[in-house]
Every structure is written in structure tokens, then in C-alpha cells.
Amino acid sequence: MLGHNRRRMSGAECLADMLAGYGVTHVFMVPAVLRRTFAEMERRTRIARIHTHGEKSAAYMADGYARASGRPGLCMAQVIGALNLAAGLRDAYLAHSPVIAFTGGRDPSTKFRRVYQEVDDVPAFEPVTKFNATVDDVARFPDMVRQAFRVAVSGTPGPVHLQFRGNEGQVDAEEAEMEPLVEEMFAQVPPFRPEPDPQHVRAALAALQGAERPVIVAGGGVRASGAGPELVALAEALAIPVATSLNGKGSIPGHHGLSVGVVGTYSRESANRVVSQADLVCFVGTETGGMTTHFWAVPKIGTAAVQIDINPEALGRNYPLKAAVLGDAKVTLARMRELADTGTAAGRKAWVENAKSICREWRDKYRTLLESDAVPIRPERICAELSRHAPDDAIVVVDTGHAGMWMGGMYDLRTPSQSYLRSAGHLGWAFPAGLGAKCGAPERPVVVFTGDAGFWYHIGEVETAVRWRMNTVTVVNNNSSGNQSKRGFDRVYGGKQTEQALELWTYTKVNFARIAEDMGAVGIRVERPAELEGALHRAFAANRPVVIDVVTDIDALAPLAVS
Ligand SMILES: Cc1ncc(C[n+]2csc(CCOP(=O)(O)OP(=O)(O)O)c2C)c(N)n1
């Protein structure tokens, strides 16, 4: 019972015990914050204290940890690093990832007196958190930490920030009568699996079964709910093609007969074509946001829609609905499968055949590039090699920009036990997120795909990976530029850029393999496509952090979305 086991203890002891109680295995930070808590972690727990090269990468590592494990990822900063940490929560917020950030902050006895390094950081956390609060009294540690975990994992998950009194959170040195009680149900996503209203389930099924050309669009909510098997079972039972958002890409293997690919802006043409032709779209666990719908052009607003979500505020936000179902994705899809009239599937044979032929056309169109032997290497070839050679249980972590376009469109998950995590828009996210993912799921191979511009952001974390044996494989699409920007600058220069315009998006040519080796990682430089397979096998067998530097074509531009 709450209060039963109260005893006099310091905030540091209480916090260390609570984090261990919630099953936290790693925390990511730049010192000095909650110093006493860190000392207590060493005395009382087995939590690894990962000291990073920047607060933003600490937040990205916590984010990768959270997305890979479904358990909250913890990151921390003292007052001067607080806004660097807040910047790193932005991707977690956009991706609905349960990250918990602790910072040091103002002390009432000195605030407004020009305290060294101090500003009011709390407002900056407001747009990137679900819950943003201060802990001023040590006696509040237990209930505030419980609330942090409860909010982070509940409903649509997301980041939480607690600011502890004192620039380094020195309130943790104080003592009070406390009970370090944890609620294990809030240690992971999802804490609850709300059952849908049966009437709403029947309405959604009626709409799907009555449609001639339905398609399912599965989002990150399907991934968070672990609902991939139920999604595939329903799609198979009713013969309905499945597209995914980038965040939901892991919900169905790429070669499944009903999979049409990622829909939206960073997408596969076949998915956009199938969704555009649909007479009914069933959205599951997706915000129906701009990226997934190619800014609401795919499908067009007005297309009949059904939506399933755990958050009632998401239902119908962008598309008027024929049926709305509030519930956990896994449970809802399972109920739909139980009640499905499989006899209606035969009526969709032609539609499924049409979707399959659109997928075949896509493969035929891109085969030459996916198999290209060109030097410098085409990025499509890297994607194809990763589709073939990523281990069966790999977590694939992908950066944004071109990396998101190449992998979203060209890469296929081979098995249901592979996972796909993607940057929700921040360049440079993938490498540190991959390191965090490895901490969250140490038994699984982790492979990161990033451009060179993305890799430069947090390249110092190669040293962290070596120090902590975070054995990930990082594939750098190294074209010595941020060449996704090429089109945009071509446009503003009236079709042809000046020589000098190159200074806006190109870099010095470097060998990332050599840089990585200097920091103690394994570096592999790949200049010819035929070397990719061997490099990947060597990397996955290395049991060390590996950077594969792939020299690619600066003129290779990813195909634009069709609508
Ligand atoms: C934080 C942040 N700043 C800027 C951008 C805009 N942006 C998107 S892609 C890109 C260049 C990507 O370059 P690189 O990672 O080398 O991949 P490439 O396009 O060369 O394949 C930039 C600057 C962004 N997405 N995120």
C-alpha cells in the first residue's frame, strides 16, 4: 500500500531505486547533473551511466533506446545543457517516443540574481513534451517520477521533462520520509490495451467489407502496440493491400503479397498509386499527417475513410470518417479479424491483383538502379544490399532527408522480426539513436543508415560507442554533400547553379572509415558495389562498433513522390 514502506532517505537514493525499479538499464547524459543520484546508481543499481559528447545526442540515444525497447529512455543535463537536451526531444515528440528528460534548474533562493549559466529553461520544454514540470521539494520525488513514467508511456506516448531544483539538481541531496514505489505497468508501452466499442468495430468492418478497393495505412501506433501480426492477419482475411507510414514501416515485411510500401512524401511509388486509387482508406495508428499523406494529396481529402487510434483526438483530424474506432491497435485489429466476414474477400481479387501489378511495375522500374554496378555507388544499391543482408532480427535505424527517402522507398524488411526506426525529421538523429537502440535491445543487431551530413552532426559519439561497446553497424552514404538540397538550389538558381553555389551544400571529401578507426571503431571503406555484401557480413560479425563508409554518387537524387 502507498505510504506503507516510507523511510527516511535522500532524493538520490530514492531516484536511483525508482529508476532501477522501473527497469531502466541505461541513462544518457552530460555531467554534471544529479551527481549524488549517479553515485547512488553505482552503489545500489546496475544502471549504465552513458556519458555522451553532447546533450542533444544524449536525448537521441534515449529516444532510440525507447523506440527499440518500448521502455522510457532517460536523458539528463545540468542547467547550462538544458536547451541542448530540449532540442533533442523534438524528434521524440514528433515520433511519439517515451523519453524522460531530467535537468537541473533554478533555486528560489538565488533566481533573478544573474546566476551563472542560468535562464528559465522550463518554457522551452513546453512544445516538445506531454508533461513539463518542476520538482522543488525532495518529498515530491516519488510521485513526480511516477507521473513522469505514467505520462510518457500512456495514450499516445511522448517525452516528459522534470526540472530538479538546483543547477545540478542538488535537491537530490536532501532527505525526507519517502517510499520509492514504482508502478510496473507504466514501465513500458502500452500500459493498457483499451478494448474498442463492439459497435464501432462492426461499423469499421462494414465499411471495409463493403468497399471494392480498400487499403490499410498502418502508422507508428501499430509498431508501438506490437500489432504487426494482427494487421497482417486482418489484411489477409479480407484481402486488403497494406501501405505504411515511415514510422509504421516495420508493421509488414516488404515482400508480403499485400504490402505496397511506404505511402506519402518519402515513399514508394507503388504505395502512393494504390492509395490514390482506393475507394476507402483504413488508417490505423497514424496521425494522417503531412509526411504520410504527401500533404493530404494521397489519399485526397474526401476519400472515404475509417480510422483506428488510441487517441480520440486523432480520429477524423484530417479525413472525414465513415467509422471511428477508439482502442489499442493490437486488440482492435484482433477483434476485427474475429468478426471479419472472410467471404467478402473474393470480391476484392481484381483489386489485389491490380495492387500486385503496380508493385511489380515499381520493381521493374527500379531494378536497374537497385542492382546497379555503377561507380561511384548508387544509394539504391546500398538499400538493396541491406534488404538482402541485414540480419533476420535487425533493428534498422534511418536518418532523414535523402536517407529517409532512399530507405523508406527502396529498402524492404525481410521478416516480421526486423524493426525499422526512422528520424521524424531531424538530420543527424540516426547515429546516436542507433547507439541508444543497441542499449535498449542489446541482443539484436542494429544497423544505421545515414548520409554524411547526418553523420557529421554527432560523429564524436563514435568514441562513446567504442567506450561503451555499443556494437552497431553504421552505413554512411558518403557523397561529400547534403545532395538532397541540390534540387532546391537548382530551382532558386533558375535551373543551373553557379560554381559558387556548391558551397551551400557540399563538403570536403573525407574517409569516415579512417576517422572511425582513429577513435577505436572498425572502419570499412567501400568504393565498389560488389564489396558491399562482404563489408556487411564482416561488420555484423565484428562485435565492435563499425562504420562502413560507402563512396556514392553526388548526382544521385531520390525519386519524388507521385500523387
Ligand atoms: C536539423 C535539420 N537541419 C536541416 C535539415 C534539412 N536537411 C534535410 S536533408 C539535408 C541534407 C542531407 O545530407 P546527407 O545526410 O549527406 O544526405 P544526402 O542528401 O547527401 O544523401 C538537410 C540539410 C533537417 N532535416 N534537419
The ligand as an SDF file (V2000), in Angstrom:
LIG
                    3D

 26 27  0  0  0  0  0  0  0  0999 V2000
   18.1090   19.5090  -38.0140 C   0  0  0  0  0  0  0  0  0  0  0  0
   17.9440   19.5790  -39.5120 C   0  0  0  0  0  0  0  0  0  0  0  0
   18.5210   20.5840  -40.2020 N   0  0  0  0  0  0  0  0  0  0  0  0
   18.3670   20.6590  -41.5370 C   0  0  0  0  0  0  0  0  0  0  0  0
   17.6160   19.7370  -42.2220 C   0  0  0  0  0  0  0  0  0  0  0  0
   17.4160   19.8620  -43.7250 C   0  0  0  0  0  0  0  0  0  0  0  0
   18.0650   18.7970  -44.4780 N   0  0  0  0  0  0  0  0  0  0  0  0
   17.3930   17.6990  -44.8580 C   0  0  0  0  0  0  0  0  0  0  0  0
   18.3210   16.6430  -45.7390 S   0  0  0  0  0  0  0  0  0  0  0  0
   19.6750   17.6240  -45.6460 C   0  0  0  0  0  0  0  0  0  0  0  0
   20.9690   17.1900  -46.2810 C   0  0  0  0  0  0  0  0  0  0  0  0
   21.2290   15.7310  -46.0700 C   0  0  0  0  0  0  0  0  0  0  0  0
   22.5280   15.3860  -46.4000 O   0  0  0  0  0  0  0  0  0  0  0  0
   23.1200   13.9340  -46.1580 P   0  0  0  0  0  0  0  0  0  0  0  0
   22.7640   13.4550  -44.8020 O   0  0  0  0  0  0  0  0  0  0  0  0
   24.5700   13.9810  -46.5010 O   0  0  0  0  0  0  0  0  0  0  0  0
   22.3500   13.0410  -47.1990 O   0  0  0  0  0  0  0  0  0  0  0  0
   22.3290   13.2210  -48.7990 P   0  0  0  0  0  0  0  0  0  0  0  0
   21.2070   14.1740  -49.0790 O   0  0  0  0  0  0  0  0  0  0  0  0
   23.6460   13.7590  -49.2490 O   0  0  0  0  0  0  0  0  0  0  0  0
   22.0710   11.8490  -49.3030 O   0  0  0  0  0  0  0  0  0  0  0  0
   19.3810   18.7860  -44.9240 C   0  0  0  0  0  0  0  0  0  0  0  0
   20.3690   19.8680  -44.6340 C   0  0  0  0  0  0  0  0  0  0  0  0
   16.9990   18.7210  -41.4420 C   0  0  0  0  0  0  0  0  0  0  0  0
   16.2150   17.7770  -41.9530 N   0  0  0  0  0  0  0  0  0  0  0  0
   17.2100   18.6460  -40.1060 N   0  0  0  0  0  0  0  0  0  0  0  0
  1  2  1  0
  2  3  1  0
  2 26  2  0
  3  4  2  0
  4  5  1  0
  5  6  1  0
  5 24  2  0
  6  7  1  0
  7  8  2  0
  7 22  1  0
  8  9  1  0
  9 10  1  0
 10 11  1  0
 10 22  2  0
 11 12  1  0
 12 13  1  0
 13 14  1  0
 14 15  2  0
 14 16  1  0
 14 17  1  0
 17 18  1  0
 18 19  2  0
 18 20  1  0
 18 21  1  0
 22 23  1  0
 24 25  1  0
 24 26  1  0
M  CHG  1   7   1
M  END
$$$$
